[in-house]
């Protein structure tokens, strides 16, 4: 998996806890997407993504998140994005993805 993606299976909460770090862009978004989809192939469950260390995301990074979201929604699961930095939250909001993902916090923290 990519160095930008850390994860653990929270058996008690029945979800993947994922941490995205650094920048997710054209150079690594395919690896991030592959890593996220591999988790869901291993076990279909909700996903909580902690973005507190995600400093930047571009359209290819958003595409990776949307691909994962589609897979999760196919089995009626949910994806939560939490601890969004203001600049990352702004990109999510501008693209209206805040209507598809569950957002914890308002991006101003």
Buried (B, 14 or more C-beta within 10 A) or exposed (E): EBEBBBBEBEEEEEBBBBBBBBBBBEEBBEBBBBBBBEBBEEEBBBBBBBBBEBBEBBEBBBBBBBBBBEBBEEEEBBBBBBBBBEEBBEBBBEEEBBEBBEBBEEBEE
